[in-house]
Every structure is written in C-alpha cells, then in structure tokens.
Amino acid sequence: MKILSTQKTKTYLFPLVIAILTTIIYLLPSPFDRETPPSERRVKAKVVSVKDDSIIENGIIKTGNQLLQIVVTEGRFKGDTIRANNQLIGRMEFDKLFEVGQKALVVLNLDEECSKIINANVIDHYRLNVEFWLMILFFVFLISFAGFIGVKAILSFAFTGVVIWKLMLPGFLLGYSPVFLSLFLVALITSVIILLVAGINKKGFVALSGAIVGVAVTAILSFFFGGLFNVHGAIKPFSETLLYSGFNHLDLTQIFLASIFISSSGAMMDISMDIAVSQHEIITIKPSITTKELIGAGFNIGRGVIGTMTTTLLLAYSGGFSALLMVFIAQGTPTINILNLNYVAGEILHTMIGSFGLVLVAPITAILGGIIYTRR
C-alpha cells in the first residue's frame, strides 16, 4: 500500500508543480503591457444597420467607409445604440466587411467622466466565443480519449503557450539573443512536455535525450546553411514592420534561424517519443532482449516514422506560401527563378533543416534507448 501511495504521489506531484509554474509565468508582468486608459472600453456589439453608400469599388478592391449602427451587448453601456465607421483601405488581408446581425469587437472612447460614449471604433469581427468553444471541444475530446494523459497534454499545451507568449517573444523584443534564448526555452518546453506525458522514468529520459540532441543539431545546421543560403529574416510576414515600430535593434535573420528549430522541435519530440515508447513496450514483453537487438528494433521503428514525418513538414511549411507559389505559376515564372527566390529558398531551408533534425533524432533515440533500457 505504501508503494502504491508513493507512485500515486509521484504521478500527480509533477503535473501540480508544472500547473503552479504555468500560473506564475502567466502572472509575470510584461514590459510591453499597455495599461488601458479609463476612458477606453473594449466590448462586444451587434451590427443592426449597415450603409455601404460611401464604399468605392474598383474591381475587387473596395475603399472608403462602411457606416454601421451597432448595439453594445455587454458591460456598463449594454443596450446603447451608436454609430461607427468601418474604414476600408483597399487591402483584403486587413479590411473587413460587416453585415446586419454580425458581432463585432468595438473600442468605446468615453468622456473624461467615463459616463458618455464619444465615439466607437470597430476593430474586427468578434470571434472570441467561437475560439473558446472550439478549444473546449478539443479539450473534451482529448480527455475523453486519453484520460489523465489528456489532462497532462492540456497542461503541457498551456505551459508551452505561456512560455512563448510571456518569455520567448518579449525576450526577442528586449534584444536577447534569439538563438540562445530559443534553445534554452525549447529545451525547457521539451523537458516539461515529455516528462509530463512519459513520466520521470527511463522512457521519459530516452525520449528527452533524443529530442534535445535533435534540436541542438538542427540549430547548428540552421546557422551553417542559413549563412550559405544568404536569406534575410525580413522574408517573414510583418518582420520588417517591427523595425519601423521602434525595434530596429532586432536581428531578424537570427529570429528567422531560431524559428527553424522552434517549429521543428515538436516533430522531433513526436519521433523520439514514438521510438522510446515502442522500445519500452518491446523490453517489457521481452526482458531478455539484447542491446543490439533493441537498437535494431528502434532503427526499424524510426525508419517507418521518418518516412511520413518529413513529408508532413513539407506540407506544413509550404502551406503558408501556397498563394505566393500560385502567383508565380500563373505568371509563367521559370522554375529556376521560383526556386532561387528568397521567400521560396527560406522555406526550402526551413523544410530541409527540419527534416535533417528528424532523420538524426530517430537513430540517436534508438541508440540511447537500446543502451538505457537494457542496462541492469
């Protein structure tokens, strides 16, 4: 009974520690937090009337003002009806058009006494409720399938999001080295996720060791080939905007190179965990297996996993630039020009370096697992 109690305590103690740590990181103040003025309120509103007379259409491009009449549906001014302008600048990626009955996120500007609405600024369609219920639906399905493992997966999801939002991105903006900061935080995230899911045992140690080595090798390769590719970090959307927003000290290229091993670290975790769990099951069923046999089994498992995972990276990375590639294809741009373009070269670098990491993680994890599991 005492042994069972100790095991149960170990099972719940580490997730509890991570939950507390996640809360502490979330509550940390950020140097970029902007205190909302008392005369400003963000509320949900319903569009009750739309007037498009001031919109100028030039083909598919629309500019001008969309005049809206909205009703505030929450907060102190709930039920108030006000007029608002929806400015269209002729860029479809930023413009939004409203219809009667739709919900909008609105900023209310109040007078000095905060008792009267001066004007309203429509930000965008209100999506927070849909995002919330989609997330809840995902969590319910995850827990119903995986049980307590699902709860730990949700905890690791929350921890990863909080670390990225509260530590990694503010650290980039403050001028810390993107590569070293990313390596440290990715190692921290990887450790928490694997040890939460696999547990603090041989299985978790094998998976963690393989993933960490893979991330480190990917970081080295991204630096080496990043210099040879001569690709600037400004190829990423909105990167150059940072320089014009008072952050001209940022090294966009280093941030881009760091993003390579950040984005591929998840796939490396998957492979290392697959091999570690599979080897653990093999030695559980056949405790007499030799180190060489277990390593060979790990190699066979790894070959099957990386065969599909490398293609997964290609699909994941190229999906964001599908519209750009379609433009070049539609214009009849020669293939040699497309492959040499900095945007496309950056994605090729991203995909190939990530794939290198995946291929390396499999044999490394298999070797480590064969040695650690068979050690008596």
N, C-alpha and C positions, 0 to 999 in steps of 0.2 A: 504493500500500500504506500509505503514511504517513497519507493522508487517511482511509482505512477504519479504521485503528487509532485515529485521533483520534475518529472518530464512535462507534466501539465503546466507547471510554473514557467519552465523554460519556453514552452510553446507560446504562452501569452505575454511573457515579460518583454521580449524584444519588440514585438508589434506595439506594445504600450509605450516603450521608450521612443520609437520612431514617431508615433502619434503625437507625443509631447514635443519632440524636436520639430516636427512639422508645424505645430501650432506656434512655437516660439519664433521660428523663421518667418512665418506669415505675419506675426505681430511686430517684427522689426521695422522701425521707421526707415523710409527710403529718402535719400537726399533729393529725389526728384518728385516727391509727393507735393502736389499743389493744394493748398487749403482752399476749399470752395468759399467764395465770399458769401456773407449772409444774404446779400441781395440777389443771389443766384440759386435757382431750384431746377433740378432735373426730374422730370415727371413723365408719366405715360399719358398720352392723349389719343383721342379718337377723331379721325377726319370725318366731318359731317357735310362739308361742302368743298367743291374744287372748281376753280375757274382757270381755264387754260388760254384765255384770250391774249395774254402777253407773251406767250411762247412762240418763238420764231423757229420754223423748221426749215432746215437746209439739207435735203436728203434724209439721211438717218440721224443727222446731228440736230439737237434741239438746244436752244439757248433762250435766255430770258427768265421771267418769273412765273412760277405757278402760285396763284393766290389760293390760300387754304383757310378754311374756317374749322377750328378744332375745339373739342371739349375736353378739359382736363378730367381724367378719370381716377386720380389718386392724390393724396396729400391735402394740404390746407385749402387749396383752391379748387378742390374737386367740384365739378359741375359748372365751373366758369367757362364761358364761350369766348374765344378770342380769335383774332385774325393773325395769320403768319404768312411769311413769304418763303417759298422754296426756290432758291436761286439755282439756275442751271447754267453751267459754264461750258457746255458743249463737249464734255468728256464722259463717255458712257461708264467708265470704271468708277467715276466719282458721283455722277448725277443719279438722282433717284426721283421717280415719279410716283405720286400718291393717287389713290382712288378713294371714293367715298366708302366708309366702313373700315378702312385700314387703321392699324395702330401705329403711332409714331413716338419716338423719343424726342422730347422737347425741352429746351432750356428756357426757363422763365426768368426774365430780368425784372426785378422789383424796384420800387422806390426806396428812399433812404429809411423809411419806417418799416419796410418789408410788409406793407399792408395792401399794396396795389400792384397789379401787373402793368409794367410799362410796355413791354413787347415780348414776343416769343420767337425763338429761333429753332426751327425744325432741324434736328440732327440727322435722323435716318429712320427707317422702319424699325419698329420695336420688335426685337427678336429674343429678348432675354427669357421670356416664358417658354418659348419653344426650345431654346437651348437647355433650359433647366429640365424640362420633361424628357428630352432626348437623353440627357445624362442619367436621369433617374431610371429610365427604361433600360439603358445599358447596364447600370449597376445591378438592377433587379435580375436581369438575365444572367449576368456574371456570377452573382451569388447563388442563384438557383442551380446553376450548373456546377460550380466549383466549391460551394460551401465556404468554409473558413479560409481556404486558399483564395477564393474570390474576394473576401474581405481584405486579405493582405495585399492582393493585387490592386484593389482600390486605394489602399493606404500608400502603396508604392507610387501609384498614379498621382495622388495628391502631393506626395513628397517631391516627386520629380518636377511637377508644375510649379510648386512653391520655390524650389531651389533655382529654377530657371528664371522665374519672374522677379524674385526678391534678391538673388545673389549674382547670378551669371550676367544677366542683361545690365543691371546697374553697374556691375563691375566693369563691363566693357565701356560704358559711358564715362566712368570715372577715370579711364585711361590705363587700367591694369592690363597686363599682357594677356591678350585673348587666348593664346595657345596654352600658356601655363595655367591660367585660371580655368580654362575649359578642361584641361587634362585632370586637374585636381577635382573639379566638381563632377565630371563624368565618372571618375573613379569612385567618388563618394556615392553618386546615384546608382552606379552599377553594383556596388557593395550592398547597399541597402536593399535594392530590388531582389538580387539573387539570394541574399541571406534571409529575407522575408519569405520568399517563395520556397526555397530549398531547405532552409533551416541552417543553424550554425552547426554544421557537421561536415563529414568528408565530401558529401555530394555538393554542398554549397561551396566548399573550398576549391574543389576541382573546377566547377563552373566559373567561379570568380577569378581564379588564376588564369584560365584560358581567355576570358573576356578582357581582363586588364592587359595581358600581353598583346592581344589583338589590337586594342585601342592604341597602345603605345607604338606599335609597329605602324599602324595606319597614320598616326601623327607624324612619324619620321618620313614616311613615304609622301605624305601630302606636302611637306616642306620641300623635299628634294624635287619632286616633279612639278610642284607649283612654280618654282623658280624657272624650270625648263620651259614650261608652258607660257610663261610671261603673261599671265592673266591677272588683271586688276580686280580687286574686290568690289569695285563700283558696278560690276555687271549684275549684282543682285538688286532686285527692285527696292526702291526707297533708300538704298545705301548712300547715294550722293546727297539726298535730302538731309541726312544727318550732318554733313559737312557745312551746309548752309544754315543749320539750326543752332549754331554755336558750338559744335563739336568737331571743329576742324583738326583737332589733335588726334582723332581716331585713325588707326591704321586699318583701313577697310580690307586690305589684302590679307592681313593676319586674321581678321574676323572671318573672312571667307574660307581660309585654310582650316581654321578651327571648326567651322561648320561642317567640314567634310567628315571628320572623325566623330563629331557630335551626332550627326544624323545616321551614321552607320553603326554607332555603338549599340543601338537597340537590336539590330540584326545579329551582331556578334554575340550579344547576350543570349539570343534565341538558340544559336548554334551551340554555344558552349553548354547551355542548359540541356539541350537535347542529348548531346553526347554524354554529359555527366549523369543524367538520369538513366539513360539506356545502359551505360556501363554498370551503374549501381544495381539495376534490375538483373543484369547478367550475373554479377558476382553473388547476388542474393540467391538466385536459383542454382548457381554452380559455384560454391565457395572454393572448390579446388582448382579453379581456372588459373593458369599461369599469367605472369605479367605480359609476356609476349602475345599470348592469345587474346588477352583483354585489350591490349593496344591495337591488335589487328581488327578486333570487332569494332573498336572505336573508329578506326580508319574507314571501315566499310559503312558504318552509320554516317560518318562525316561526308563521304562521297555522295551519298544519296541526298543529304540535306543541302549541300552547297550547289548541287546541280540545279535546283529550283530557286534557291535564295539569291543567286547572282542575277537571275532574270527578274526577280522581284525588285531588286534595286534599280535595274534599268527602267522598269515600268514606273516605279515611284518617282525617280528623278526626272525622267523625260516627260512625265505627265504635265508638269508645270510649264513646260516650254512647247507644248503641242501647237498652240496658236501661232507662236513665232515660226515654227517649222512649216506650218501650213502656208504662212505668208510667202516664205521663200520658195516653196514648191509651186504655189500658184503663180508666182512671178517667173518661174522657169530658171531660178538661180542655179548655176552649176553646182554639183555635189561637192567638188573640191573647195568652192567658196564657202558653202554651208559648214563643212567640217572644220574649216580654218577660222570661222567667225568666233570672236572671243566668248560670246554667250554660249555657243554650242561647245566650244573647247572646254569651257568651265564645267559644263555638265558631263562631258566625257571624262574629264579629270575626276569629278565627283564620283561618277559611277565606277570607274576602273580602280581608283584607290580604295573605295569601299569594298569592291569585290576582292581586291588583294587581301584586305583585312579578313574577309570571310574565309577565304581559302586558307589563310595562315592559322586562323583560330581553330579550325577543325583538327588538324594533326597535333597542334600544341595541346589542346584539351584532351585528345585521345591519349597522348603520351603521359601527360600529368595524371590522368585518371588511371591508366594502367599501373603506374608506379604507386600512387597513393592508395588505391583500393586494395591492391594485393600485398601491401605492407602489413605484416602481422604485428 
